[in-house]
Amino acid sequence: MIFQHYNLIYRLTALENVLHGRLGYYSTIKGAFSLYENNDIYKAVELLDLLGLKDRKYFKCANLSGGQKQRVGIARALIQNPKIILCDEPISSLDPQASKVIMEHLKYIVKEMKIPCLVNLHQVDVAKTYSDRIIGMSNGEIVFDGHPSQLTNDIIELIYGAKEDEILAS
């Protein structure tokens, strides 16, 4: 799971937060004393490097930007060897450039790592750019399920109560 508000322990480093994704695989004693196996440490370092955080591994998460925090959260999810990743509004509080970086990493995870990502988004333009499939809901009902190219202004208006250009203008 990748969370909207990161769910990191800010007094710990990026590396320590990623390794916390492995706690469920350790005994209580090993977890309490952070006695991680070398292969987990190497994997955490590899993931942080892959996500562009090579020089931030030992920074406390309190000192990272929002986009960097979200990438730590992605690494924490990936170290668990998931079959699928659920993303709850992963870019909602990020600036456009940080959002692009996060979405590019999620695209890489899907295409290259072959891990499906189910992403909850409200940014129609982002969904249309990065999705292979969009499911739109209104009042708890699915009103659209298809390829982004099939998403029309009428369907967007049904979902949001406004056309795409009106949503982007606000």
Order of alpha helices (4+ residues) and beta strands (2+ residues): alpha-alpha-alpha-alpha-beta-alpha-beta-alpha-beta-beta-alpha-alpha
